[in-house]
């Protein structure tokens, strides 16, 4: 079972290795709470744990040596570092809602 919006894993009463499920949920929260994507055009050449990018309308975050993908939901906001822009996911696409001038 997962939560409806962020799809965080939920613990069950008789579940073994609860720490695995708990750690997965904490990792997803780390990614989704005030998210900062490196880019929405390319993956980094040498990704680091916790890196986040937007690819094909999905959020891709690097954890445990691999990229994991999660869909965005209506109203989800994300800062995109390389563009200096804040985006919102609305009607199936990412749209700019704020931009910082250098």
Protein Blocks (a to p, Z undefined) as FASTA:
>chain_A
ZZfklopacddfklghkllmmmmmmmmmmmmgopadfbfkbccfbdcehiacdeehiacd
deehiacdddddehiacddfklopacddeehiacdfbdcdZZ
